C-alpha cells in the first residue's frame, strides 16, 4: 500500500490493453507496472462501493461487480453502471466469460445466484437449468467453453451449447475449480486436489486439506505449476512430469507455502492471476505481490563447490569466468562452459586494464588472454596464500596497474611484467579494494590488536 496499491484486493484481470485491473475495497484500479490509478464510478453513493469481481471481456471492455449488487462496464475510457443488470441483494462475487461470448455473474446469495448475459440481455439461471438454489462454493469457465460449478457438495458442468447442468463429481468442505494447459479440470477441497474431467482415471496432485481462512482460489500457470490462495498465505506445487504425477505417492507431494514472513505483503491472500508474460500476481489485504520466472538453469558442470567457496567474474565482454568442481571455466554469452584449467580452485578472479583475466589459487596464478590460460610467476602472492592469508579483491588503476588485496599480507601490484609487494603498515591492513573515481584503487582499513 506504500506504493499506492489499493487495500483488500478481491479480484485481478489483465485487459487487452495490457493493464492489470484490480477490484478492491477502494473500488476499481488499473496498474501499468508503475502507477496504481483509481477508476471512479460516477454515480450517487458509489464512492464507498467495493469492487468485488473483475472481468476482462473478449471485446476489450472491463466488467466490474460491486458489493452493492451493482455491475458496471468500462468501455471507451468511461466506467458506467449497467442499468439492465437485475437488482441483487448482495455482492457480485464472480464474473467470467465462456468461449461463446456469454458473460456469467455470481451473486453472493441463495436462490437464483447465477446470471447470464447473452444476446443483449440478462437471464437468471436456476433450477430450470438443473442448478441448486444453495449458494455456490466456486464457479469456473473452462478453456473448452464449459461452465463448472461447485454447490451443495456436488460438482456440476454446463457443456457448450447445453441449457442443463450435469452432475460430474463431488467435493467436501470448500471447493475451488480450475483447469490446466491440457484442458483437464481440477477440483481442490478438503481431500486434496484431483482431476474431475476426461475419460481417463482421476489423477491426484496432493492429498489433504490446505489451511484456509477464506475462499480458495486456484490456478495452473503455463509451466504447469499449481497455485492456490486460501486466505492464509499462498501454496505452490511445482509442475511434475506426467509419468511421475501418475506414479508417485501424492500424499507426500511437496507443497511450498508463502506468507508475510517470506515477503508477501500480508498473510491474508485473496486473489491469484497469471498475466500474458507468465508473471504470477497475488492479491492480499495489504497490497499486490508478483512472482516472476527468473529463468535460472542448473549447470551440472558447475554444481560442486569447494569448501572455501567459488570464484566468479563477469568480464567486460560478457564472458563469465567461474571456478567450481575443481576446475576453471569460461562461459561466453549464450554458450556452454569451456574448461580452461584443471585441477584449479580459486575464490578470486578479476580483470585487468587490458581485458586480461587473472585467477588466483594456492598453487599458481593464471592469466587468461583471448581464451588461453597461462601460468605467471607470482611468488610473493603464492607465499601469502600458503601462509593462510586470504586474497580479498583486486582492481586495475588508471595506469593499467593491477592491485591485489592480500589483507594481513599487504597489497600486491602487477605492472610491466613484474609483481611488487607492499607489506601492511604496522597492525593495519586493507579490508576491501575497489576502483576509485579517478582510476585509483581505494580501500578500507582494519586494525588488529595483537598480543
N, C-alpha and C positions, 0 to 999 in steps of 0.2 A: 504493500500500500504506500510505502515511502516513495515509490516510483510513479505513483498516480494510478495504480491498479485499483479497480473498484472493490468494495468489500463483499464477501459472501458470493462467490461465483457459482451460479446454478447450472449454466449451460455454455457450450462452446461450439462454434461453427466457423468454417472458412468459406468466405464468399468467392464468387467467380473473379472478383477484383483482387484477390489475394489477401484482403484484410481478414484479421481474426475478429469475429463478432462475439461479444461476451454478454450473456444475460446475468444480471447481478442484483443484489439488494438495492443498489443505487440506480437501477434501470439498465438501459441498453448502452453498451460501449463498443467502439471499434478500436483495434490496435494495429498499427503499421510496423511493429517491431521496435519502435522507439517511444511513441506517444500514445497514451490512452485518451480517446476522445469521446465524451458523452454525447449520445444522440437522443435529445429530449422528444417526448411525445407531447405535442402542444394541444392538450385538451384539459378542461377543468378537472382539478383534483388528481391528475395523473402523476404529479411530482413525487408522491410517496409510493407509487406502484413499483413492485419488484418484478424484474424480467426473469421469469422462472423457466422459460424454454426459448430456444432459438433454432431456426431452420434456414439454411442457405438453399433456396429453391433452384430448380433446374434453369429457370429463366433469368437468374441473377438477382432476383428480389430476395429480401431478408424478412422472414416471418417471425414475429415475437409474441409469445404468450405471457400474460401477466397474472400475478396472484389475485388480482381483482376479477378474474374470469373474462377479461377482455383480450382481444387479439389485434395486433397492428402489423402493417406491412411497410417496409422501407423500399421505396422504388423511386428512381429519378431524383435522388437527393433529398427525399422527404419521407418522414415516418408518419403514417396516417392510420387512424383507427379503422378497422374493418367493421362497419356497422351492420353488415349482413351476418356476422357471426352470432349464432343463437345465444341468448343470455345464459350465463353459467353462474353457479353459486360459489364456486371455489376456483383455485388456481388452474391455469392451463399448464400442466406439469411436463408435457412432452409434445414435440412436433416432429413429423417426419414426412418424407415423400416417397411413394413407391415408384417403380420404374414406369408405370403407366401415366405418371404425372399427377395422380391424386395426392392431396395433402391430408394427413391424418393428425388429429388433435386429441390428446387425452386430458380429461377434466378430473381433478382430484376429488371425486365424489362417487357415491353409489348411484345406481340407476343407469341411465344411458350415459356412460362415461366416455364413450368413443364417438368422434365425429369425423366425417369425411367430406372433403371439398373436391368436387369434380363437375365439369360442365357448367361452371359458373355459379354453383350453389352448394350450400352446406346441407348435410344429411346426418341425422342422428342414427347411430348404429347400436342395436340392442339385441334382445332375444330372437327377433325375426331373422337375424344373421347367425344365430347359434352362439351368441355371446352372453355370458353371465352378467347380471346386474351388480355383482360384487366388484369392488374397486380392484383394478389391475395391479400386480406387482411389477410388471415390466411389459413394454411393447417394443417391437423391433422390426424395422423394414429391411429385409434381406436383399442382397445384391441380385438375386434371381427374380425379384418382383413380388415375392410372398411377404405377407404381414404376419408376424408372430406375436402372441400374447400369452402372458402367464397370469392366471386368475383362479382363485379357489383351489389351488393345488394342481391345476391342470395346465398343460402347455397346449395351446391351440394355434392352428395355422390357417390363414386365408390364402389359398392358392391364387395365382394371377388369373383374372377373369371370373373368379367364383364370387358368389354372394353369401357363402355359408362357411363358417369356421369349422375345421375338423379337429378332432382330438388327436394329438401327436405324442403325448407323453405326460409325465407328472413331475412335480417338484415338492420339496418340503421347505418350510421357512420362507425367507425372501428369495426371489429368483431374479437373475439377470440373463438376458439372451443376446448373443452376438453371432457373427459368422467369421470364418477365416478366408484367406485368399482363394482357397479351392472351392468355396461355396458351402462348406459344411457348417451347420448351425449348432451352436454350443449353448447349453444351459448350465449356469452356476448357481448352486444353492447350498443348503447345509450339508449335503452329501459330497460336495466337491464340484468338479467341472467335467462335463462329458458331452459327446456329440448326441444329437437327438434327431438328426436328419440323415437321409441316404439309406440305401438298401443294405449296406454292409453293417457288420456288428458294431455296436457302440464303442467308441474309444474314450478312455478316461485320461484326462490330463493330470488331475490330482484328486485325492480323496480328503474329505473332512471340510468343515466349515471355515470360511475366512472370518476373522474377527471384525465385527461390524458395529457401528453405532448409528447407521442410517442406511438409505438405499444403496444397493450395489450397482455399479456401472462398469461394464466390461468392454474390452476392445482387443482385437488382434491387429498388430501392425503388419506392414508389408513384408517384414522379415520373419513373420510367424511368431513373434514374441507375444505373450498374453499379458495384458494389463488390467488391473481392477482397482477401482477406488471404492472404499467401503464405509466412508465416514470416519475411519480410524486409520489414517495413513494410506499408503498405496502398495499394492502387491504386484510383482512381476514374475512370470515364469518364462525363462529363455527358451527359444524355439528348439525343440528336439527334432532329429530327423524322423521320418515316418516309421522306419523299422524299429527304432528304439522306443517310439511312442507306443507301439503295439506290444513290444516285448517286455519293457521294463516294469518294475513294480511301482505303480502310480502313487501309492500311499507314501513313498519316500521321495517324491518329486521335490526338487529344490525350489522353494518359494522365497523370493527375495522381498523383503519388506523395507519400505522407506517411510520415514516420518520427519518431524521437525528436527530431530537430532541428526538426521542425515542431510539437512539443508532445505527441506520443504518449507514453504512459508508458514505452514500450520499443520498440526496433526489431523485436523478435520478436513478431509478431502471430499469434493462434491462433483467433479466432472473430469472426463478424460477425452482427448481427441488427438488424432494423427493428422498433421497437415500434409500438403502436397509434396513438401520437401522431405518428408519422413520424420520430422520432429514430433515428439510427443508432448502435449500440453496438459498440465494438471491444474484444475481449479481448486482453490481452497477457500476457507472462510477469511483468510487474510491476504489473498493475492493469487498470482499466477506463476506457475513453475514450468520450465522447459527441460526436456531430456533430449539431447542431441547425439546422434550417432557419430562417434569420434573416428570411425573407420580405422581402427588400430588392428594391425595384423601381427600375429606372433611369428617371429622368425626363428625356426628351430636351431639354426647355426649359432645364434646369439643367445641361446637360452641359459647356459651355465655361467654363473657369475662367481668370480674369485672371492675368497673370504675377505679381501681388502676392498672389494667393490669393483668398479669397471671404469674405463676411460671412455669419454665421449666428446666429440668435437663436431660442430657444424662449420665446415670451411666456407670461405668466401665464394667459391664457385658452386656451392650447393652440395658438394660431396660430404657424406657423413663418415667419420672415422670412429671406430669403436673397438675397444679391447674387451673380449669376452671369450668364454670357453677355452682359455689358454692360447688364444690367437689374436692377431691384429687384422682387422678387416677394413676395407673401404666400401662404401655403398654410394654409387653415383645416383643422381636423381632418377627415380623410376626404375632403377636397376636392382640386381641381386647382389648380396655380399660377396666381395672378392677378397680372398686371403692374401695378406701382404707378408706376414711373418708368423712362424710357429716354431717352438713354443714361445709365447710372449704374454706377459702380464703387466698391465700398466693402468694407473689411475690418473695419469696426466698426459694429455695430448694437446698441442697448441700449434698455432700457425704464425710464421714469421712474416716480415715485410715483403719478402719475395714469393709469397704463397707456398713456401716450403712447409711441410708438416713435420713436427717433432713429436716423438713418443718416447717416454722415459720408463724404463723398468730397472729392477735391481741389478740386472746383468749387463745391460748395454743400452745405448741411446740410438734410436733410429731417426734418420731424416728421410722423408719421402718427397721426391720431386718427380712430377709427371707420372705418378703411379708406381714408381720404382723406389723400394726401400733399401737404404744402405746404412751400415754402422758408422758412427762417428766417434772420434776419440774425445772422451769427456771424463777423464779420471777423477777430477775433483767432485763432479756431480755424483758419480757412481759411489765414491767413498762416502759421501754424505748419506746416500741411500742405504748403504750397507751398515752404517752406524745407527740405523733405525731413525734417521731424520726424514720427515715427510717432505715431499715437494708439494707446494700448495699454490699453484697458479703460475702463469707465465704471460708475458706481454712483450710486444715489439714497440720500440720507441720510434720517434720521427726520423732518426738517423739510420734506422734499419737494424739496430742492435736488439738482440733477443735477450730478455731478462727472465730468470727463473728464480722463484722464491723457495729457498731451502729451509725456511722457518729458523730453527735454532742453529742450523749450519750456516746461515747467512744468505747472501744473494750471489747469483752466478750470471754472467753475461757472455754472450757469444757474438763476436763481430770479426769480420775479415779472417774467418777460419780459425779463430782462437777463442778458447774459453778463459775467463778470468773469474776469480773467486773473491768475494767481499765478505770477510767474516763479520759476525754481528759485533756491535759496539757494546762491550760490557755485557750486561744482563738484558739487553733489549734486542728484539729481532722483529722482522716483518711478519704479520699475520696474513695479510692479503696483498695482492698485487694486481692492478688493473691499469689499462691505458689511460693516461691523463688527457685533459682537454688540449694541451699543446703538444701532444705526441710523446710526452714523457711519462714513464710508468709512475704510478702513485701507490702508496701502501699505507696500512695501519700498523702501528707498532704494538708489541706486547712486552711485558716485563716479567721476569721470573725471579722469585725470591729463593735464592739458592742457599742451602745450609752452609 
